[in-house]
């Protein structure tokens, strides 16, 4: 049952204040309590609001108004709480978004009535160790990427799967993606589309020097270690394209499946391949 709802909005959208002016009275008329993040509060002319990066309140549902980037940031903020996310796409591709503004009231009605499904999307845990000391730890819904600045030289990365040496890459970078992230950066770099039902991690090199270096799919139970063996100071570990960690030579990046998942509300019975055809303009019958 939805008793309290959190609302998170993408900044800089001229259409959100109008949408909120309709949604908030609708929630109030149904006795649903709500709280807003700082961006949403700003749209309402208020100076309060919670921080989406560290959610201290208990919500039964998070209403996300924006796009995939907004959803990714909320997913990290929710973390181990696994609060369900109802994502409303306000423009752009919005591959992970489950409804649009014209369907928001229908979707909310179904969710409040309990007429919805929840997809559990796997999350990656990434840790950076420097001389044995843990210097960074993050979670990713889409991907964990080691990449270089535009003018930097090729990176030398050594990859181990469950302590077994897989290969050494000389490339512009390396992407470790979840099935959710397989349709993002990994796909653009030549990786495969992976159904969310497939428990796996895809290792995709970015512009590898050796053309035989192809993407590799490993089980989600794999413990992946990347050793930053060569490059320069302009090399970063990025998480979901939003959080960055500057790397140094001999840093070790440990990546594995996180204990928690991200729960995405599906108010309609729209399948994964339906979304692919709609969003990527795949051919129909």
FILO-707162 format. One record per residue: x, y, z of N, C-alpha, C in turn; residue in one letter. Coordinates in Angstrom, 1 decimal, decimal comma. Atoms other than C-alpha are relative to their C-alpha. Layout:
FILO-707162
    nc1    nc2    nc3   cac1   cac2   cac3    cc1    cc2    cc3 residuo
      X      Y      Z      X      Y      Z      X      Y      Z       A
...
***
This chain:
FILO-707162
    nc1    nc2    nc3   cac1   cac2   cac3    cc1    cc2    cc3 residuo
    0,8   -1,2    0,0    0,0    0,0    0,0    0,9    1,2    0,0       X
   -0,8   -1,3    0,1    1,3    3,5   -0,9   -0,5    1,0    1,0       X
    0,3   -1,0   -1,0    1,2    5,7    2,2    0,7    1,3   -0,2       X
   -0,8   -1,2    0,1    4,0    8,0    1,5    0,9   -0,1   -1,3       X
   -0,7    0,0    1,3    5,6    9,0   -1,9    1,0    1,1    0,0       X
   -1,0   -1,0    0,2    8,8   10,7   -2,7    0,0    0,5   -1,4       X
    0,0   -0,5    1,3    9,0   13,0   -5,7    1,4    0,6   -0,3       X
   -1,3   -0,5    0,4   12,3   13,6   -7,5   -0,1    0,5   -1,5       X
    0,2   -0,6    1,3   12,5   15,9  -10,6    1,4    0,4   -0,6       X
   -1,2   -0,5    0,8   15,1   16,7  -13,3    0,0    1,5    0,0       X
   -0,1   -1,5    0,0   16,3   20,3  -13,0   -0,1    0,6   -1,4       X
    0,0   -0,7    1,2   15,8   22,9  -15,7   -1,1   -0,4   -1,0       X
    1,1    0,4    0,9   12,5   21,6  -17,1   -1,2    1,0    0,2       X
    1,1   -1,0   -0,1    9,8   24,2  -17,9   -1,4   -0,7    0,1       X
    1,3    0,6    0,0    7,0   21,6  -18,1   -0,3   -0,6    1,4       X
    0,2    0,7   -1,2    7,5   20,2  -14,6   -0,9    0,7    1,0       X
    0,9   -0,7   -0,9    5,8   23,0  -12,5   -1,5   -0,3   -0,4       X
    1,4    0,2    0,4    2,6   22,5  -14,6   -0,4   -1,4    0,4       X
    0,3    1,4   -0,4    2,8   18,7  -14,1   -0,2   -0,1    1,5       X
    0,1    0,1   -1,4    3,3   19,1  -10,4   -1,4    0,7    0,5       X
    1,2   -0,7   -0,4    0,3   21,5  -10,2   -1,2   -0,9   -0,2       X
    1,1    0,9    0,2   -1,9   18,6  -11,4    0,2   -1,3    0,9       X
   -0,3    1,2   -0,7   -0,1   15,7   -9,6   -0,3    0,1    1,5       X
    0,1   -0,2   -1,4    0,0   17,1   -6,1   -1,4    0,0    0,6       X
    1,4    0,0   -0,5   -3,7   17,9   -5,7   -0,6   -1,4   -0,2       X
    0,5    1,4    0,3   -4,4   14,4   -7,2    0,4   -0,9    1,1       X
   -0,5    0,8   -1,1   -2,3   12,8   -4,5   -0,7    0,3    1,3       X
    0,6   -0,5   -1,3   -3,8   14,9   -1,7   -1,5   -0,5    0,0       X
    1,4    0,4    0,0   -7,4   14,0   -2,8   -0,1   -1,5    0,3       X
    0,1    1,4   -0,3   -6,5   10,3   -2,4    0,7   -0,4    1,3       X
   -0,6    0,3   -1,3   -4,8   10,7    1,0    1,4   -0,5    0,0       X
   -1,4    0,4    0,1   -1,3   10,0   -0,2    0,9    1,1    0,4       X
   -1,0   -1,0   -0,4    1,4   11,8    1,7    1,2    0,0   -1,0       X
   -1,2    0,0    0,9    4,4   13,0   -0,3    1,0    1,0    0,6       X
   -1,1   -0,9   -0,3    7,7   14,8    0,1    0,8    0,2   -1,3       X
   -0,7   -0,4    1,3    9,8   16,5   -2,6    1,5    0,1    0,3       X
   -1,4   -0,3   -0,1   13,5   16,6   -3,3    0,2    1,5   -0,2       X
   -0,3   -1,5    0,1   15,3   20,0   -3,4   -0,4    0,6   -1,4       X
    0,3   -0,5    1,4   14,8   20,4   -7,2   -1,5    0,2   -0,1       X
    1,4   -0,1    0,0   11,1   19,7   -6,9   -0,5    1,1    0,8       X
    0,4   -1,1   -1,0   10,7   22,0   -3,9    0,3    1,4   -0,7       X
   -0,3   -1,3    0,7   12,4   24,7   -6,0   -1,0    0,3   -1,1       X
    1,1   -0,3    1,0    9,8   24,3   -8,8   -1,2    0,6    0,7       X
    1,2   -0,4   -0,7    7,2   24,9   -6,1    0,2    1,3    0,8       X
   -0,3   -1,2   -0,7    8,9   28,0   -4,8    0,4   -0,2    1,5       X
   -0,4    0,3   -1,4   10,1   26,3   -1,6    1,5   -0,2    0,1       X
   -1,5    0,2   -0,2   13,6   26,0   -0,1    0,3   -1,2    0,8       X
   -0,3    1,2   -0,7   13,2   22,7    1,7    0,2   -1,1   -1,0       X
   -0,1    1,2    0,9   13,3   19,2    0,2    1,2   -0,8    0,5       X
   -1,0    1,0   -0,4   15,4   16,1    0,7    1,1   -0,1   -1,1       X
   -1,1    0,3    0,9   18,7   15,2   -0,9   -0,2   -1,3   -0,7       X
    0,3    1,2    0,7   18,2   12,6   -3,6    1,2   -1,0    0,2       X
   -1,2    0,9   -0,1   21,8   11,3   -3,1    0,1   -0,8    1,2       X
    0,0    0,7   -1,2   21,2   10,2    0,4   -1,4    0,1    0,7       X
    1,4   -0,1   -0,5   17,6    9,4    1,2   -0,1   -0,5    1,4       X
    0,2    0,3   -1,4   16,9    9,5    4,9   -1,4   -0,3    0,4       X
    1,4    0,2   -0,3   13,2    9,2    4,7   -0,5   -1,4   -0,5       X
    0,5    1,2    0,5   11,2    6,0    4,3   -1,2    0,3   -0,9       X
    1,1   -0,1    1,0    9,0    6,0    1,2   -0,5   -1,3   -0,5       X
    0,5    1,2    0,6    6,7    3,4   -0,2    0,2    0,0   -1,5       X
   -0,1   -0,1    1,5    7,3    4,7   -3,8    0,8    1,3   -0,3       X
   -0,6   -1,2    0,5    9,6    7,2   -5,6   -0,5    0,3   -1,3       X
    0,5   -0,4    1,3    8,0    9,1   -8,4    1,2    0,9   -0,6       X
   -1,1   -0,6    0,6   10,8   10,1  -10,8   -0,4    0,7   -1,3       X
    0,4   -0,9    1,1   10,1   13,0  -13,2    1,3    0,4   -0,8       X
   -1,2   -0,4    0,7   12,8   13,3  -15,9    0,4   -1,0   -1,1       X
   -0,5    1,0    1,0   14,9   10,8  -17,9    0,8   -1,0    0,7       X
   -0,8    1,1   -0,5   17,3    7,9  -17,5    1,0    0,5    1,0       X
   -1,0   -0,5   -0,9   19,9   10,1  -15,9   -0,6    0,3    1,4       X
    0,6   -0,2   -1,2   17,5   11,2  -13,2   -0,3   -1,3    0,8       X
    0,2    1,3   -0,6   16,5    7,6  -12,6    1,2   -0,6    0,6       X
   -1,2    0,6   -0,5   20,1    6,5  -12,2    0,4    0,7    1,3       X
   -0,4   -0,7   -1,2   20,8    9,2   -9,6   -0,9   -0,4    1,2       X
    0,9    0,4   -1,1   17,7    8,2   -7,6    0,3   -1,4    0,4       X
   -0,3    1,4   -0,4   18,6    4,5   -7,8    1,1   -0,1    0,9       X
   -1,1    0,1   -1,0   21,9    5,2   -6,1   -0,4    0,6    1,3       X
    0,4   -0,6   -1,3   20,2    7,4   -3,5   -0,9   -1,0    0,8       X
    0,8    1,0   -0,7   17,7    4,6   -2,7    0,8   -1,1    0,6       X
   -0,9    1,0   -0,5   20,4    2,1   -2,4   -0,6   -1,3    0,5       X
    0,4    1,3   -0,6   19,8   -0,9   -0,1   -1,5    0,0    0,4       X
    1,4    0,0   -0,4   16,3    0,3    0,8   -0,9   -0,6   -1,1       X
    0,8    0,7    1,1   15,1   -1,0   -2,6   -1,4    0,6   -0,2       X
    1,3   -0,6    0,2   12,2    1,5   -2,7   -0,4    0,0   -1,5       X
    0,4    0,0    1,4   10,2    1,0   -5,9    0,0    1,3   -0,7       X
   -0,1   -1,2    0,7   10,7    3,6   -8,6   -1,0    0,0   -1,2       X
    0,9   -0,2    1,1    7,9    4,8  -10,9    0,6    1,2   -0,9       X
   -0,8   -1,0    0,9    9,8    6,6  -13,8   -0,9    0,6   -1,1       X
    0,8   -0,7    1,0    8,0    9,2  -15,9    0,9    0,7   -1,0       X
   -0,9   -0,6    1,0    9,8   10,1  -19,1   -0,5    1,3   -0,5       X
    0,3   -1,4    0,5    9,8   13,8  -20,0    0,7    0,4   -1,2       X
   -0,7   -0,4    1,3   11,6   13,7  -23,3    1,3   -0,9   -0,1       X
   -1,2    0,8    0,3   14,6   12,0  -24,9   -0,4   -1,5   -0,1       X
    0,2    1,5    0,2   15,1    8,2  -25,3   -0,7   -0,6    1,2       X
    0,7    0,5   -1,2   14,2    7,4  -21,7   -0,2   -1,5    0,0       X
    0,2    1,4    0,2   14,9    3,7  -22,2   -0,5   -0,7    1,2       X
    0,4    0,7   -1,2   14,4    2,8  -18,6   -1,3    0,5    0,6       X
    1,2   -0,6   -0,5   11,4    5,0  -18,1   -1,2   -0,9   -0,3       X
    1,1    0,9    0,2    8,1    3,1  -17,7   -1,3    0,6   -0,4       X
    1,2   -0,6    0,4    5,5    5,7  -18,4    0,3    1,4   -0,5       X
   -0,1   -1,4    0,4    4,9    9,2  -19,9   -0,9    0,9    0,7       X
    0,8   -1,0   -0,7    3,3   12,4  -18,6   -1,5   -0,2   -0,3       X
    1,4    0,2    0,3    0,1   11,6  -20,4   -0,6   -1,2    0,6       X
    0,5    1,2   -0,7   -0,2    8,3  -18,6    0,2    0,0    1,5       X
   -0,4    0,0   -1,4    0,9    9,4  -15,2   -1,1   -0,3    1,0       X
    1,1    0,2   -0,9   -2,5    9,4  -13,5   -0,5   -1,4   -0,1       X
    0,4    1,4    0,1   -3,4    6,0  -14,9    1,0   -0,9    0,7       X
   -1,0    0,8   -0,7   -0,1    4,6  -13,7   -0,1    0,1    1,5       X
    0,1   -0,2   -1,4   -0,4    6,1  -10,3   -1,3   -0,7    0,6       X
    1,2    0,7   -0,4   -4,0    4,8  -10,0    0,2   -1,5    0,2       X
   -0,3    1,4    0,0   -2,8    1,3  -10,8    0,9   -0,3    1,2       X
   -1,0    0,3   -1,1    0,1    1,5   -8,3   -0,7    0,1    1,3       X
    0,7   -0,2   -1,3   -2,1    2,8   -5,5   -0,9   -1,2    0,3       X
    1,0    1,1   -0,1   -4,6    0,0   -6,2    0,8   -1,4    0,1       X
   -0,8    1,2   -0,1   -1,7   -2,5   -6,2    0,0   -0,8   -1,3       X
    0,1    0,7    1,3   -2,2   -3,4   -9,9    1,3    0,4   -0,8       X
   -1,2   -0,2    0,8    1,4   -3,4  -11,1    1,0   -1,1    0,3       X
   -1,1    1,0   -0,1    4,5   -5,5  -11,5    1,3    0,8    0,4       X
   -1,3   -0,7   -0,3    8,0   -4,7  -10,2    1,1   -0,9   -0,6       X
   -1,2    0,7    0,6   11,2   -5,6  -12,2    1,1    0,3    0,9       X
   -1,3   -0,2   -0,8   14,3   -6,2  -10,1    1,2    0,0   -1,0       X
   -1,2   -0,1    0,8   17,3   -4,9  -11,9    1,3   -0,1    0,8       X
   -1,3    0,2   -0,7   20,8   -6,0  -10,9    0,8    1,2    0,1       X
   -0,9   -1,2   -0,2   23,3   -3,5   -9,5    1,4   -0,5    0,2       X
   -1,5    0,3   -0,1   27,1   -3,6   -9,7    0,5    0,8    1,2       X
   -0,8   -0,6   -1,0   29,3   -2,9   -6,7    1,4    0,2   -0,5       X
   -1,4   -0,3    0,5   32,6   -1,2   -7,6    0,8    0,6    1,1       X
   -0,9   -0,5   -1,1   35,5   -0,6   -5,2    1,4    0,2   -0,6       X
   -1,4   -0,3    0,5   38,9    1,0   -5,9    0,9   -0,2    1,2       X
   -1,0    0,2   -1,0   41,9   -0,2   -3,9    1,3    0,6   -0,4       X
   -1,2   -0,6    0,3   45,1    1,7   -3,8    1,0   -0,4    1,1       X
   -1,0    0,5   -0,9   48,1    0,0   -2,2   -0,7   -0,7    1,2       X
    0,7    0,8   -1,0   45,7   -2,3   -0,4   -1,1    0,8    0,8       X
    1,0   -0,8   -0,8   43,5    0,6    1,0   -1,2    0,3   -0,9       X
    1,3   -0,3    0,8   39,9    1,1   -0,1   -0,1    1,5    0,0       X
    0,1   -1,4    0,1   39,7    4,6   -1,5   -1,3    0,5   -0,6       X
    1,3   -0,4    0,5   36,3    4,6   -3,2   -0,9   -1,3   -0,1       X
    1,0    1,0    0,2   33,1    2,5   -3,3   -1,3    0,6   -0,5       X
    1,3   -0,5    0,6   30,0    3,0   -5,5   -0,8   -1,1   -0,5       X
    0,9    1,0    0,6   27,0    1,2   -6,9   -0,5    0,6   -1,4       X
    0,4   -0,4    1,4   25,9    1,2  -10,6   -1,1   -0,8   -0,4       X
    1,1    0,7    0,6   22,7    0,4  -12,2    0,3   -0,3   -1,5       X
   -0,3    0,2    1,5   24,0    0,8  -15,8    1,4   -0,6   -0,2       X
   -1,4    0,4    0,3   27,8    0,5  -15,9    1,0    0,6    0,9       X
   -1,2   -0,5   -0,6   31,2    0,9  -14,4    1,0    0,1   -1,1       X
   -0,9   -0,3    1,2   33,7    2,4  -16,9    1,3    0,5    0,4       X
   -1,3   -0,6   -0,1   37,4    2,9  -16,9    0,3    0,6   -1,4       X
   -0,3   -0,7    1,3   38,3    5,5  -19,5    1,0    1,1    0,2       X
   -1,1   -1,0    0,0   40,8    8,1  -20,5   -0,5    1,3   -0,5       X
    0,3   -1,3    0,7   40,7   11,8  -21,4    0,3   -0,1   -1,5       X
   -0,1    0,0    1,5   40,5   12,6  -25,1    1,4   -0,1   -0,5       X
   -1,3   -0,1    0,6   44,2   13,3  -25,5    1,0   -1,0    0,7       X
   -0,8    0,9   -0,7   45,5   10,6  -23,2    0,4   -1,2   -0,8       X
   -0,4    1,2    0,7   47,5    7,6  -24,4   -0,8   -1,2    0,3       X
    0,8    1,2   -0,2   46,0    4,1  -24,6    0,3   -0,5    1,4       X
   -0,1    0,6   -1,3   45,3    2,4  -21,3    0,4   -1,4   -0,1       X
   -0,4    1,4   -0,1   46,8   -0,9  -20,3   -0,8   -0,5    1,2       X
    0,9    0,5   -1,1   44,2   -2,8  -18,2    0,1   -1,6    0,0       X
    0,0    1,5   -0,2   44,6   -6,4  -16,9   -1,2   -0,4    0,7       X
    1,3    0,4   -0,5   41,4   -8,2  -16,2    0,0   -1,4    0,5       X
    0,1    1,3   -0,6   40,8  -11,2  -13,9   -1,4   -0,3    0,3       X
    1,3    0,5   -0,3   37,6  -13,2  -13,6    0,1   -1,1    1,0       X
   -0,1    1,0   -1,1   37,3  -15,1  -10,3    1,4   -0,4    0,2       X
   -1,5    0,2   -0,2   41,1  -14,7   -9,9    0,7   -0,7   -1,1       X
   -0,6    0,5    1,2   41,7  -16,2  -13,3    0,3    1,1   -1,0       X
   -0,4   -1,0    1,0   43,6  -14,0  -15,8   -0,9   -0,2   -1,2       X
    0,8    0,1    1,3   41,2  -13,2  -18,7    0,8    0,5   -1,1       X
   -0,9   -0,5    1,0   43,3  -10,9  -20,8    0,5    1,4    0,4       X
   -0,5   -1,4   -0,2   45,2   -7,6  -21,0   -0,6    0,8   -1,2       X
    0,6   -0,8    1,0   43,5   -4,8  -22,9    0,9    1,3   -0,2       X
   -0,5   -1,3    0,3   45,2   -1,9  -24,6   -1,1    0,7   -0,9       X
    1,2   -0,6    0,6   42,3    0,4  -25,4   -0,2    1,4    0,6       X
    0,3   -1,3   -0,5   40,7    3,7  -24,8   -0,7   -0,2    1,4       X
    0,7    0,2   -1,2   38,8    2,1  -21,9   -0,7   -1,3    0,0       X
    0,7    1,3   -0,2   36,7   -0,8  -20,6   -1,3    0,3    0,7       X
    1,3   -0,1   -0,6   33,0   -1,0  -19,8   -0,5   -1,3    0,6       X
    0,7    1,1   -0,6   31,4   -3,4  -17,3   -1,4    0,4    0,2       X
    1,4   -0,4    0,0   27,7   -3,3  -17,8   -0,9   -1,1    0,5       X
    1,1    0,9   -0,3   24,6   -4,8  -16,3   -0,9   -0,3   -1,2       X
    0,9    0,1    1,1   21,9   -6,1  -18,6   -0,8    1,3   -0,2       X
    0,7   -1,3    0,1   20,1   -2,8  -17,9    0,9    1,0   -0,8       X
   -0,9   -0,9    0,7   23,2   -0,9  -19,1    0,5   -0,5   -1,3       X
   -0,4    0,6    1,3   23,7   -3,2  -22,1   -0,5    0,9   -1,2       X
    0,5   -0,9    1,1   21,6   -0,7  -24,1    0,5    1,4    0,1       X
   -0,5   -1,4   -0,1   23,6    2,3  -23,1    1,4    0,1   -0,6       X
   -1,4   -0,2    0,6   27,4    3,0  -23,5    0,5   -1,3   -0,6       X
   -0,5    1,3    0,6   28,2   -0,7  -24,0   -0,5   -0,3   -1,4       X
    0,5    0,3    1,4   25,9   -1,0  -27,0    0,7    0,9   -1,0       X
   -0,7   -0,9    0,9   27,5    2,1  -28,5    1,4   -0,4   -0,3       X
   -1,4    0,5    0,2   30,9    0,5  -28,1    0,0   -1,4   -0,7       X
    0,0    1,2    0,7   29,8   -2,6  -29,9   -0,4   -1,2    0,8       X
    0,5    1,1   -0,9   28,4   -4,7  -27,0   -1,3   -0,5   -0,4       X
    1,3    0,6    0,3   25,4   -7,0  -27,2   -1,2    0,6    0,8       X
    1,2   -0,3   -0,8   21,8   -6,2  -26,1   -0,3   -1,3    0,9       X
    0,2    1,1   -0,9   21,2   -8,4  -23,0   -1,4    0,2    0,7       X
    1,3   -0,1   -0,6   17,7   -9,1  -21,7    0,2    0,1    1,5       X
   -0,1   -0,1   -1,5   17,2   -8,1  -18,0   -0,1   -1,3    0,7       X
    0,2    1,3   -0,6   16,3  -11,7  -17,3    1,3   -0,8    0,0       X
   -1,3    0,7    0,1   19,9  -12,8  -18,1    0,9    0,5    1,1       X
   -0,9   -0,4   -1,2   22,0  -12,8  -14,9    1,4    0,0   -0,5       X
   -1,3   -0,1    0,6   25,2  -11,5  -16,4    0,6    1,4    0,1       X
   -0,8   -1,3    0,1   27,9   -8,8  -16,7    0,7    0,0   -1,3       X
   -0,7    0,0    1,3   29,2   -7,7  -20,1    1,3    0,8    0,1       X
   -1,3   -0,7    0,0   32,9   -6,7  -20,4    0,2    0,4   -1,5       X
   -0,1   -0,5    1,3   33,2   -4,4  -23,4    1,1    1,0   -0,1       X
   -1,1   -0,9    0,1   36,4   -2,8  -24,5   -0,4    1,2   -0,9       X
    0,2   -1,2    0,8   36,4    0,8  -25,9    1,1    0,2   -1,0       X
   -1,0   -0,2    1,0   38,3    1,1  -29,2    1,3   -0,8    0,3       X
   -1,2    0,8   -0,4   40,7   -1,8  -28,4    1,1    0,0   -1,1       X
   -1,1   -0,1    0,9   44,1   -1,7  -30,1    0,1   -1,3   -0,8       X
    0,1    1,3    0,6   43,7   -5,5  -30,9   -1,4   -0,2   -0,4       X
    1,4    0,1    0,5   40,7   -6,0  -33,1   -0,7   -1,3    0,4       X
    0,6    1,2   -0,5   40,2   -9,5  -31,8   -0,5    0,1    1,4       X
    0,6   -0,2   -1,3   39,3   -8,1  -28,4   -1,4    0,3   -0,1       X
    1,4   -0,2    0,2   35,6   -8,5  -28,4   -0,7    0,0    1,4       X
    0,7    0,1   -1,3   32,9   -8,1  -25,7   -0,1   -1,4    0,5       X
    0,1    1,3   -0,7   32,7  -11,0  -23,2   -1,1    0,1    1,0       X
    1,1    0,0   -1,0   29,6  -11,9  -21,2    0,4   -1,1    1,1       X
   -0,3    0,9   -1,1   30,3  -13,5  -17,8   -1,2   -0,1    1,0       X
    1,1    0,2   -1,0   27,9  -14,8  -15,0    0,0    1,2    1,0       X
    0,1   -1,1   -1,0   26,6  -12,2  -12,5    0,7   -0,4    1,3       X
   -0,7    0,4   -1,2   28,3  -14,3   -9,8    1,5    0,2   -0,1       X
   -1,5   -0,2    0,2   31,8  -13,4  -11,2    0,5    1,1    0,8       X
   -0,7   -1,0   -0,6   34,2  -11,5   -9,2    1,1    0,6   -1,0       X
   -0,8   -0,6    1,0   35,9   -9,1  -11,6    1,0    0,9    0,6       X
   -1,0   -0,9   -0,5   39,2   -7,4  -10,9    0,7    0,6   -1,2       X
   -0,7   -0,7    1,1   40,8   -4,7  -13,2    1,2    0,6    0,6       X
   -1,2   -0,6   -0,4   44,4   -3,7  -12,7    0,4    1,1   -1,0       X
   -0,4   -1,2    0,8   45,3   -0,2  -14,0    1,5   -0,1   -0,2       X
   -1,5    0,2    0,2   48,7   -1,2  -15,4    0,7    1,0   -0,8       X
   -0,7   -1,0    0,8   49,4    1,7  -17,7   -0,9    1,0   -0,6       X
    0,8   -1,1    0,5   48,1    5,0  -18,8    0,6    1,3    0,6       X
   -0,5   -1,2   -0,6   48,4    8,5  -17,3   -1,0    0,5    1,0       X
    0,7   -0,5   -1,1   46,9   10,7  -14,6   -1,4    0,5   -0,4       X
    1,3   -0,4    0,4   43,8   11,6  -16,7   -0,9   -1,2   -0,3       X
    0,8    1,2    0,1   42,2    8,2  -16,3   -1,0   -0,1    1,2       X
    1,0    0,0   -1,0   39,0    7,8  -14,4   -0,9   -1,3    0,0       X
    1,0    1,0   -0,1   36,6    5,2  -13,1   -1,3    0,8    0,1       X
    1,3   -0,7   -0,1   33,0    6,5  -13,8   -1,1   -1,0    0,2       X
    1,1    0,8   -0,4   29,8    5,1  -12,4   -1,3    0,6   -0,5       X
    1,3   -0,5    0,6   26,6    5,4  -14,4    0,2    1,3   -0,7       X
   -0,2   -1,3    0,7   28,3    8,3  -16,2   -0,2    1,2    0,9       X
    0,4   -1,1   -0,9   27,6   10,5  -13,1    1,0    0,2    1,1       X
   -1,0    0,0   -1,1   30,3    9,7  -10,5    1,3   -0,4   -0,5       X
   -1,3    0,3    0,5   34,0    9,8  -11,2    1,0   -0,1    1,1       X
   -1,1    0,2   -0,9   37,1    8,6   -9,4    1,3    0,0   -0,8       X
   -1,3   -0,1    0,7   40,6    9,6  -10,6    0,9   -1,2    0,4       X
   -0,8    1,2   -0,2   42,8    6,5  -11,0    1,5    0,3   -0,1       X
   -1,4    0,0    0,0   46,5    6,0  -10,4    0,5   -1,4   -0,4       X
   -0,6    1,3    0,4   48,9    3,3  -11,8    0,0   -0,9    1,2       X
    0,0    1,1   -0,9   48,5    0,0  -10,0   -1,3    0,0    0,9       X
    1,3    0,1   -0,7   45,0    0,8   -8,7   -0,7   -1,3   -0,4       X
    0,8    1,2    0,3   42,8   -2,2   -8,5   -1,5    0,3    0,2       X
    1,4   -0,3   -0,1   39,1   -2,0   -9,3   -0,7   -1,4    0,1       X
    0,7    1,3   -0,2   36,9   -4,8   -7,9   -1,5    0,2   -0,3       X
    1,4   -0,1    0,4   33,5   -5,3   -9,4   -0,7   -1,3    0,2       X
    0,8    1,2   -0,2   30,8   -7,7   -8,4   -1,5    0,4    0,1       X
    1,4   -0,3   -0,2   27,1   -8,0   -8,1   -0,3    0,4    1,4       X
    0,3   -0,5   -1,4   25,7   -6,0   -5,2   -1,1   -0,9    0,6       X
    1,0    0,8   -0,7   23,5   -7,6   -2,6   -1,4    0,5   -0,2       X
    1,4   -0,5    0,3   20,6   -5,3   -3,4   -0,2    0,2   -1,5       X
    0,4   -0,3    1,4   18,7   -4,5   -6,6   -0,7    1,3    0,0       X
    0,9   -1,2    0,2   16,8   -1,6   -8,1   -1,4   -0,6   -0,4       X
    1,4    0,5    0,3   13,0   -2,2   -8,2   -0,7    1,1   -0,8       X
    0,6   -0,9    0,9   11,4   -0,5  -11,2   -1,5   -0,5   -0,2       X
    1,4    0,3    0,2    7,6   -0,3  -11,3   -0,4   -0,1   -1,4       X
    0,5    0,2    1,3    5,9   -1,6  -14,4   -1,5    0,0    0,1       X
    1,5   -0,1   -0,1    2,2   -0,4  -14,4   -0,6   -0,7   -1,2       X
    0,6    0,7    1,2    1,7   -1,9  -17,9    0,8   -1,3   -0,3       X
   -0,6    1,2    0,3    2,5   -5,3  -19,3    0,8    0,1   -1,3       X
   -0,9   -0,3    1,1    5,1   -3,9  -21,7    1,2   -0,9    0,1       X
   -1,2    0,9   -0,1    7,8   -6,5  -22,5    1,2    0,7   -0,4       X
   -1,3   -0,5    0,3   11,5   -5,9  -22,9    0,1    0,3   -1,5       X
   -0,2   -0,2    1,5   11,4   -6,4  -26,7   -1,0    1,0   -0,6       X
    0,9   -1,1    0,4    8,3   -4,1  -27,0    0,7    1,3    0,2       X
   -0,7   -1,3   -0,2   10,5   -1,4  -25,5    1,1    0,2   -1,0       X
   -1,1   -0,1    1,0   13,4   -2,2  -27,8   -0,6    0,5   -1,4       X
    0,6   -0,4    1,3   11,1   -1,9  -30,9   -0,4    1,5    0,1       X
    0,5   -1,4   -0,1    9,6    1,4  -29,6    1,1    1,0    0,2       X
   -1,0   -1,0   -0,3   12,7    3,1  -28,3    1,1    0,0   -1,1       X
   -1,2    0,1    1,0   15,3    1,8  -30,9   -0,5   -0,2   -1,4       X
    0,6    0,1    1,3   12,9    1,6  -33,8    0,5   -1,2   -0,8       X
   -0,2    1,3    0,7   13,5   -2,0  -34,5   -1,1   -0,3   -0,9       X
    1,1    0,3    0,9   11,5   -3,5  -37,3   -1,1   -0,8    0,7       X
    1,1    0,8   -0,5    8,1   -4,9  -36,5   -0,3   -1,2   -0,9       X
    0,4    1,2    0,9    6,3   -7,8  -38,2   -0,3    0,4   -1,4       X
***
